[in-house]
């Protein structure tokens, strides 16, 4: 049973990964996620169902559009593979309701994180629709298992503290320190992580962002005036807190 559920979970993840690719492309461009049908961005040729099979279609098409032979980004099979592998790793151990719900909950979070991560890197935005989706998931979970003070204070800290820091930074430098999407993501994560968890995320994501930024500047991969998307650092720390909480707690013991 475990092997069968793992196979089905991987297949499910691959299919969802294909949909995530559509979200990654459409959300930053304000294109409806349901209509029109998927087409080649270059020649506008409609993509038929047999050209949209996760991973396999990319291989059969040799990474090119069947109409104009424009190269297809490796992002497409990569996102599908990542989603499929993660789904297999967290596959339900048995076909019982609580196992299936846990799988859908954590895979749903991972899917939203993956969309946020790639969209922010490519476009420097965190779509509101994805934050709202996470808000619904986190609120339902926290409402059911935590007292109201946990998620309410966590959300307030996640919203208020970054907003205050960003406002002070603007007063001192005349520049926006954090984007609105970053602040909203902190607030949404605070509902699930609680007040102490979101404080950890805020400080560790800022620390990680500073380290990576210094490395990129020192290696001259970016210039000082180039903006660095901050969402991925929030998502990396948040992902560790949610999906690897025991390892994350162990890691914190070595941080002074």
QUIRA-V436080 format. One record per pair of residues at least 4 apart in sequence whose C-alpha atoms are under 8 Angstrom apart, sorted by the first residue. I is the first residue (numbers start at 0). J is the second residue. D is the distance in whole Angstrom. If there is no record, write none. Layout:
BEGIN
i->{I & I}
j->{J & J}
d->{D & D}
END
This chain:
BEGIN
i->{0 & 0 & 0 & 1 & 1 & 1 & 1 & 2 & 3 & 4 & 4 & 4 & 4 & 4 & 4 & 5 & 5 & 5 & 5 & 5 & 5 & 6 & 6 & 7 & 8 & 8 & 8 & 8 & 8 & 9 & 9 & 9 & 9 & 9 & 9 & 9 & 9 & 10 & 10 & 11 & 11 & 11 & 12 & 12 & 12 & 12 & 12 & 12 & 12 & 12 & 13 & 13 & 13 & 13 & 13 & 13 & 13 & 14 & 14 & 14 & 14 & 14 & 15 & 15 & 15 & 16 & 16 & 16 & 16 & 16 & 16 & 16 & 16 & 16 & 17 & 17 & 17 & 17 & 17 & 17 & 18 & 19 & 19 & 19 & 19 & 20 & 20 & 20 & 20 & 20 & 21 & 21 & 21 & 22 & 22 & 22 & 23 & 23 & 23 & 23 & 24 & 25 & 25 & 25 & 25 & 26 & 26 & 26 & 26 & 27 & 27 & 27 & 27 & 30 & 31 & 36 & 36 & 37 & 37 & 38 & 38 & 38 & 38 & 39 & 39 & 39 & 39 & 39 & 41 & 41 & 42 & 42 & 44 & 46 & 46 & 47 & 48 & 49 & 50 & 50 & 50 & 51 & 52 & 53 & 53 & 53 & 54 & 54 & 54 & 54 & 54 & 55 & 56 & 57 & 57 & 57 & 57 & 57 & 58 & 60 & 60 & 62 & 62 & 62 & 62 & 63 & 63 & 63 & 63 & 64 & 64 & 64 & 64 & 71 & 73 & 74 & 75 & 76 & 77 & 78 & 79 & 80 & 81 & 82 & 82 & 83 & 84 & 85 & 85 & 86 & 86 & 86 & 89 & 89 & 90 & 91 & 91 & 91 & 91 & 92 & 93 & 94 & 94 & 95 & 96 & 97 & 98 & 99 & 100 & 101 & 102 & 103 & 104 & 104 & 105 & 105 & 106 & 107 & 108 & 108 & 108 & 109 & 109 & 110 & 111 & 111 & 111 & 111 & 112 & 112 & 112 & 113 & 114 & 114 & 115 & 115 & 115 & 115 & 115 & 115 & 116 & 116 & 116 & 116 & 117 & 118 & 118 & 118 & 118 & 119 & 119 & 119 & 119 & 119 & 119 & 119 & 120 & 120 & 123 & 124 & 124 & 125 & 125 & 125 & 125 & 125 & 126 & 126 & 127 & 127 & 128 & 129 & 130 & 130 & 130 & 130 & 131 & 132 & 133 & 133 & 134 & 134 & 134 & 134 & 135 & 136 & 137 & 137 & 137 & 137 & 137 & 138 & 138 & 138 & 138 & 139 & 140 & 140 & 141 & 141 & 141 & 141 & 141 & 142 & 142 & 142 & 145 & 145 & 146 & 147 & 148 & 148 & 149 & 149 & 149 & 149 & 150 & 150 & 150 & 150 & 150 & 150 & 150 & 151 & 151 & 152 & 152 & 152 & 152 & 152 & 153 & 153 & 153 & 153 & 153 & 153 & 153 & 153 & 153 & 153 & 153 & 154 & 154 & 154 & 154 & 154 & 154 & 154 & 154 & 154 & 155 & 155 & 155 & 156 & 156 & 156 & 156 & 156 & 156 & 157 & 157 & 157 & 157 & 157 & 157 & 157 & 157 & 157 & 157 & 157 & 158 & 158 & 158 & 158 & 158 & 158 & 159 & 160 & 161 & 161 & 161 & 161 & 161 & 162 & 162 & 162 & 163 & 164 & 164 & 165 & 165 & 165 & 165 & 166 & 166 & 166 & 167 & 168 & 168 & 168 & 168 & 168 & 169 & 169 & 169 & 169 & 170 & 177 & 177 & 177 & 178 & 179 & 180 & 181 & 181 & 181 & 181 & 182 & 183 & 184 & 185 & 185 & 185 & 185 & 186 & 187 & 188 & 188 & 188 & 189 & 189 & 189 & 189 & 192 & 192 & 193 & 194 & 195 & 196 & 196 & 197 & 198 & 199 & 200 & 200 & 200 & 200 & 201 & 201 & 202 & 203 & 203 & 204 & 204 & 204 & 204 & 204 & 205 & 205 & 206 & 207 & 207 & 208 & 208 & 208 & 209 & 210 & 211 & 212 & 212 & 213 & 214 & 215 & 215 & 215 & 216 & 216 & 216 & 216 & 221 & 229 & 230 & 231 & 232 & 233 & 234 & 235 & 236 & 237 & 238 & 238 & 239 & 239 & 239 & 239 & 240 & 240 & 243 & 244 & 245 & 246 & 247 & 248 & 249 & 250}
j->{4 & 92 & 93 & 5 & 91 & 92 & 93 & 6 & 7 & 8 & 90 & 91 & 92 & 93 & 94 & 9 & 86 & 87 & 88 & 90 & 91 & 10 & 87 & 11 & 12 & 83 & 86 & 87 & 90 & 13 & 82 & 83 & 84 & 85 & 86 & 87 & 90 & 14 & 83 & 15 & 83 & 86 & 16 & 79 & 82 & 83 & 84 & 85 & 86 & 87 & 17 & 53 & 54 & 79 & 80 & 82 & 83 & 18 & 52 & 53 & 79 & 83 & 19 & 79 & 82 & 20 & 53 & 78 & 79 & 80 & 81 & 82 & 83 & 110 & 21 & 51 & 53 & 75 & 78 & 79 & 22 & 23 & 78 & 110 & 114 & 24 & 75 & 78 & 79 & 114 & 25 & 32 & 37 & 26 & 32 & 114 & 27 & 114 & 117 & 118 & 28 & 29 & 30 & 31 & 32 & 30 & 31 & 32 & 126 & 118 & 122 & 124 & 126 & 34 & 35 & 45 & 46 & 45 & 46 & 43 & 44 & 45 & 46 & 43 & 44 & 45 & 46 & 64 & 67 & 69 & 66 & 67 & 66 & 50 & 51 & 51 & 52 & 56 & 56 & 57 & 60 & 56 & 56 & 57 & 76 & 79 & 58 & 75 & 76 & 79 & 80 & 59 & 60 & 61 & 62 & 63 & 71 & 76 & 62 & 64 & 65 & 70 & 71 & 72 & 73 & 68 & 69 & 70 & 71 & 68 & 69 & 70 & 71 & 75 & 77 & 78 & 79 & 80 & 81 & 82 & 83 & 84 & 85 & 86 & 110 & 87 & 88 & 89 & 106 & 90 & 102 & 106 & 102 & 106 & 102 & 98 & 99 & 101 & 102 & 98 & 98 & 98 & 99 & 99 & 100 & 101 & 102 & 103 & 104 & 105 & 106 & 107 & 108 & 136 & 109 & 242 & 110 & 111 & 112 & 133 & 136 & 113 & 238 & 114 & 115 & 129 & 132 & 133 & 116 & 234 & 238 & 117 & 118 & 129 & 119 & 125 & 126 & 129 & 230 & 231 & 120 & 230 & 231 & 234 & 121 & 122 & 123 & 124 & 125 & 123 & 124 & 125 & 228 & 229 & 230 & 231 & 228 & 231 & 228 & 180 & 228 & 129 & 130 & 180 & 181 & 230 & 130 & 180 & 131 & 180 & 132 & 133 & 134 & 183 & 184 & 187 & 135 & 136 & 137 & 187 & 138 & 187 & 188 & 190 & 139 & 140 & 141 & 187 & 188 & 190 & 191 & 142 & 150 & 190 & 191 & 143 & 144 & 191 & 145 & 146 & 150 & 190 & 191 & 146 & 147 & 150 & 149 & 150 & 150 & 151 & 152 & 153 & 153 & 190 & 193 & 194 & 154 & 189 & 190 & 191 & 192 & 193 & 194 & 155 & 190 & 156 & 189 & 190 & 193 & 194 & 157 & 186 & 189 & 190 & 191 & 192 & 193 & 194 & 195 & 196 & 197 & 158 & 185 & 186 & 187 & 188 & 189 & 190 & 193 & 194 & 159 & 186 & 189 & 160 & 186 & 189 & 194 & 197 & 198 & 161 & 182 & 183 & 185 & 186 & 187 & 188 & 189 & 194 & 197 & 198 & 162 & 182 & 183 & 185 & 186 & 189 & 163 & 164 & 165 & 177 & 182 & 185 & 201 & 166 & 177 & 182 & 167 & 168 & 176 & 169 & 175 & 176 & 177 & 170 & 175 & 176 & 171 & 172 & 173 & 174 & 175 & 176 & 173 & 174 & 175 & 176 & 174 & 181 & 182 & 229 & 182 & 183 & 184 & 185 & 229 & 230 & 233 & 186 & 187 & 188 & 189 & 197 & 201 & 233 & 190 & 191 & 192 & 197 & 237 & 193 & 194 & 196 & 197 & 196 & 197 & 197 & 198 & 199 & 200 & 240 & 201 & 202 & 203 & 204 & 233 & 236 & 237 & 205 & 233 & 206 & 207 & 236 & 208 & 232 & 233 & 235 & 236 & 209 & 232 & 210 & 211 & 232 & 212 & 229 & 232 & 213 & 214 & 215 & 216 & 227 & 217 & 218 & 219 & 220 & 221 & 220 & 221 & 222 & 223 & 225 & 233 & 234 & 235 & 236 & 237 & 238 & 239 & 240 & 241 & 242 & 243 & 243 & 244 & 246 & 247 & 244 & 247 & 247 & 248 & 249 & 250 & 251 & 252 & 253 & 254}
d->{6 & 8 & 7 & 6 & 8 & 5 & 7 & 6 & 6 & 6 & 6 & 7 & 7 & 8 & 8 & 6 & 8 & 5 & 8 & 5 & 7 & 6 & 7 & 6 & 6 & 7 & 5 & 5 & 6 & 6 & 8 & 4 & 6 & 8 & 5 & 5 & 8 & 6 & 6 & 6 & 7 & 7 & 6 & 7 & 5 & 4 & 7 & 7 & 5 & 8 & 6 & 6 & 8 & 5 & 6 & 6 & 4 & 7 & 8 & 6 & 7 & 8 & 6 & 7 & 7 & 6 & 8 & 6 & 4 & 7 & 8 & 5 & 7 & 8 & 7 & 8 & 6 & 7 & 8 & 6 & 6 & 6 & 8 & 7 & 6 & 6 & 6 & 7 & 8 & 8 & 6 & 7 & 8 & 5 & 7 & 7 & 7 & 6 & 7 & 6 & 7 & 6 & 5 & 7 & 6 & 6 & 8 & 7 & 7 & 7 & 7 & 8 & 7 & 8 & 7 & 7 & 8 & 6 & 6 & 5 & 5 & 4 & 5 & 5 & 5 & 7 & 7 & 7 & 8 & 7 & 7 & 6 & 6 & 6 & 7 & 7 & 7 & 7 & 5 & 8 & 8 & 6 & 5 & 8 & 7 & 6 & 7 & 8 & 5 & 7 & 7 & 6 & 6 & 6 & 5 & 8 & 8 & 7 & 6 & 7 & 7 & 6 & 5 & 7 & 8 & 5 & 5 & 4 & 5 & 4 & 5 & 6 & 7 & 8 & 6 & 6 & 6 & 6 & 6 & 6 & 6 & 6 & 6 & 6 & 7 & 6 & 6 & 6 & 8 & 6 & 8 & 6 & 6 & 8 & 6 & 5 & 6 & 8 & 6 & 7 & 7 & 7 & 7 & 6 & 6 & 6 & 6 & 6 & 6 & 6 & 6 & 6 & 6 & 7 & 6 & 8 & 6 & 6 & 6 & 7 & 8 & 6 & 8 & 6 & 6 & 6 & 8 & 7 & 6 & 6 & 8 & 6 & 6 & 8 & 6 & 6 & 7 & 7 & 7 & 8 & 6 & 7 & 5 & 7 & 6 & 6 & 7 & 7 & 7 & 4 & 5 & 6 & 6 & 8 & 6 & 7 & 6 & 7 & 5 & 7 & 8 & 8 & 8 & 5 & 7 & 7 & 7 & 7 & 6 & 7 & 6 & 6 & 6 & 7 & 6 & 7 & 6 & 6 & 6 & 7 & 6 & 5 & 8 & 8 & 6 & 6 & 6 & 7 & 8 & 6 & 5 & 6 & 8 & 6 & 7 & 6 & 6 & 8 & 5 & 8 & 6 & 7 & 6 & 7 & 7 & 7 & 6 & 7 & 7 & 6 & 6 & 8 & 6 & 7 & 5 & 7 & 6 & 7 & 4 & 6 & 8 & 6 & 8 & 6 & 6 & 6 & 8 & 8 & 7 & 6 & 6 & 8 & 4 & 5 & 7 & 7 & 4 & 4 & 8 & 8 & 7 & 6 & 8 & 5 & 6 & 7 & 4 & 5 & 7 & 7 & 6 & 7 & 7 & 6 & 7 & 7 & 6 & 7 & 8 & 7 & 7 & 8 & 5 & 4 & 7 & 7 & 5 & 8 & 6 & 8 & 6 & 6 & 7 & 6 & 4 & 8 & 6 & 6 & 6 & 8 & 6 & 8 & 8 & 6 & 8 & 7 & 6 & 6 & 8 & 6 & 6 & 5 & 6 & 6 & 8 & 8 & 6 & 6 & 7 & 7 & 7 & 6 & 5 & 5 & 5 & 7 & 8 & 6 & 7 & 8 & 7 & 6 & 6 & 6 & 7 & 6 & 8 & 6 & 6 & 6 & 6 & 7 & 8 & 8 & 7 & 7 & 6 & 7 & 8 & 5 & 6 & 7 & 5 & 5 & 6 & 6 & 6 & 6 & 6 & 8 & 6 & 6 & 6 & 6 & 7 & 6 & 7 & 6 & 7 & 6 & 6 & 7 & 6 & 5 & 5 & 8 & 6 & 6 & 7 & 6 & 6 & 7 & 6 & 7 & 6 & 6 & 6 & 6 & 6 & 7 & 6 & 6 & 6 & 5 & 6 & 6 & 6 & 6 & 7 & 6 & 7 & 6 & 6 & 6 & 6 & 6 & 6 & 6 & 6 & 6 & 7 & 5 & 6 & 8 & 6 & 5 & 6 & 6 & 6 & 6 & 6 & 6 & 7 & 8 & 7}
END
